Amino acid sequence: MRAILFDLDGTLLRINLESFLHRYFKELESAASTLSPLGDGASILRAIKDATTAMMGKHDGLTNQETFYADLLERTGIDLEVHWDTFGRFYEKVFPTLGSDCRPAKDARQAVETALSHGLKVAIATNPIFPRIAVDERLSWAGLTDLDLEIVTSYETMYACKPHPEYFRQTAGMVGVAPADCLMVGDDRFLDMPAADTGMRTFYVGTDPNATADYKGDLTALCELIPRLAST
């Protein structure tokens, strides 16, 4: 074992996704309304959601960001290369206010520090549908921004989303190790555990009894397992 890929939301960060996404889309609609001649943020928000769906599909040769931009341009005529300032201000000023009920998961920091202290490379393998500025903000909610995190996936650099095998292969390549030398840690049976299809070992921290993984438990159990994995 040479590297550990940690999912963020629901794994290292305790977050009520339903509540968070409600607040997120409400504020994003308000920001998007400034781009509509009629102030119709709702229609732009629908296009943003559709463009996100396109980003999560297959789009060989294009980054997630490029796919998102192209799809939104086709649907709305809005060129984010020109209008990014609107969304940049949103992520700088508004997005940080959305994490009021988010907190670090129990032993999240210890798990990352244990991996680093045993010479393992670490990647924050969050689903790359957000820009890096939004991922960094959520890392701050998890209390991890001061750690030496070698790789953090975001839509600017990734060419696929979870659960596509290309996502896990690219992340392993960015870390500089083969997938078979990685452990994917996550809470989502459908998004994280398919890392096994690339040869990665998996550690499931979720609550679905039907999830299949090499290891199951909480982050405390992971901290106990890491020294053994690092020595094999």
Secondary structure, DSSP 8 states (H G I E B T S, - for coil): --EEEE--BTTTEE--HHHHHHHHHHHHHHHHGGGSTT--HHHHHHHHHHHHHHHTS--TTS-HHHHHHHHHHHHH---HHHHHHHHHHIIIIIGGGGGTT-EE-TTHHHHHHHHHHTT-EEEE---S-S-HHHHHHHHHHTT-TTS---EE--TTT-S--TTSHHHHHHHHHHHTS-GGGEEEEES-TTTTGGGGGGT-EEEE-S--TT---SEE--HHHHHHHHHHHHT-
